[in-house]
Amino acid sequence: MAMVLLLHRVANTVVYDLESTVHRPAGWSWSAFRLVFTLWVSGPQEAGRAAALAGMSRAAVSSLSKTLDASGVLERGPDARDGRTVVLSLTGKGSAALEEVFLVHNRREAEWAGLLTPDELGTLNAVLRKLARAAHDQEWVSRRR
């Protein structure tokens, strides 16, 4: 239980810190940053795939993408192969905004990582990778699809 509670507590603290010091001042929520970052890294995506990559529900991405579309950060358009499917893509404005916010976000992440020695950081990343692989590979793990 200690592992799960500590993971949850630390993850929530880091996310709250990033959202309150980086994303809200930039006019974004943590969810908006995750979706825009996902599209920045992976390129245009079908909305359901973007939701899976960002670790969000389809409903959340649908709602959020409408808001981000209205603000000019991303575009929602039909898939060339299936017009019923919505494809999300960043606009030039969205890419520029993400690049600006990501620099501040990354500096804040570095401050968090700086609390650990290089060896501790390496060990933590190895353990988290192991848990992430297990979460993907184990049949008994319930996960968003």
Disulfide bonds with the S-S distance in Angstrom:
none
